[in-house]
Amino acid sequence: MTETVRVELGDRSYDVRIGEDLITRAGQEIAPLLHAPRVSVVTDSHVADLHLAPFCDGLATSGIESEALVLPAGEATKGWEQFSRCVEWLLEQKVERRGIVVALGGGVIGDLAGFAAAVLRRGVRFVQVPTSLLAQVDSSVGGKTGINSVQGKNLIGAFHQPSLVLADIGALSTLTGRDFLAGYGEVVKYGLLGDAEFFEWLEVNGPGLAAGDMALRSHAVKRSVEMKAEIVARDETEQGDRALLNLGHTFCHALESATGYSDRLLHGEGVAIGCALAFETSARLGLCSQEEPSRVRAHLKEMGMKTDLADIPGDLPGAATLLNLMGQDKKVLDGKLRFILARGIGKAFVTSDVPHEVVMDVLSEGLAARR
């Protein structure tokens, strides 16, 4: 069964389709959007090996021609070099304003191809076909596109909404255990920021979801997308409520920078650690009880996930350097670093009123535990 979540943005509204076999049925889903039976597909080498042939076959079944650009896999692809390569290739393909660019892959490909579509001819349409759990529940929905800079993560980009999102939960079966759990970090985030009942559901059903239960996976993806769609509809360009979606990300982005955007720390792993640190900071400030961060960590540990700075392999810089890296985050406003903290599970809020010494203490203690 395929379910639909609508992202309501006026004349730029679109559907997120969630179900199995959407990759092989892509032609049927995409055909109504086309002015000409042709699309340009951007993917990476890993995803191409798994999904490109069935995806293109599915397009061909509906009479849709396709050409594909296969970029290197990995976070390092999300930079100027491969972005420029992608834009030039799309121009070579003579993609017109009414054409369609398809992003087939995880968050890196979705962000990069979406940004390319945003700037190509001042904006062409694109379709997200997310193949990772992280991309299905987070990065493919909401129109945030972009690339990384040496100064920080996602600092170069644009808001550019897709015309359609096809979340094939069958593709999740091709993920490694580590990649699946990294995506699960974003799923947990939704419960922590605004739905305590969903977090409780995850505490019960998380192990079954990780073990491959398709019904549980479908529910987790749908509920996550519903929450994101509701927030994006209220605050598309992150002027207020949408910042809640960055729970854990202020810490996460600094840690990703400190680890060189490498396989030492996947984005979703950083989000999980960041959520634990955000709840720890909240407890230190008296916003929630100490039982709350303990409960967060307990669930993450039960799932076999990273929960603390001590779980990150290799060297990390000191607390002052990490705090400085946090200062490069996009959530800095009027020179003040904005944090997403919580008054309890499901009760997140945005604030700039966080003493630096409290954050320093949380980071210093986390680093000390590594020794």
Buried (B, 14 or more C-beta within 10 A) or exposed (E): EBBEBEBEBEEEEBBBBBBBBBBBBBBBBBEEBBEEBBBBBBBBBBBBEBBBEBBBBBBEEBEBEBBBBBBEBBBBBBBEEBBEBBBEBBEEBEBEEEBBBBBBBBBBBBBBBBBBBBBBEEEBBBBBBBBBBBBBBBBBBBBBBBBBBEEBBBBBBBBBBBBBBBBBBBBBEBBEEBBBBBBBBBBBBBBBBBBEEBBBBBBEBBBEBBEEBBEBBBBBBBBBBBBBBBBBBEBBEBEEBBBBBBBBBBBBBBBBBBBEBEEBBBBBBBBBBBBBBBBBBBBBBEBBEEEBBEBBBEBBBEBEBBBBBBBBEEEBBEBEBBBEBBBBBBBBEEEEBBBBBBBBBBBBBBEEEBEEEEBBBBBBBBBEEEE
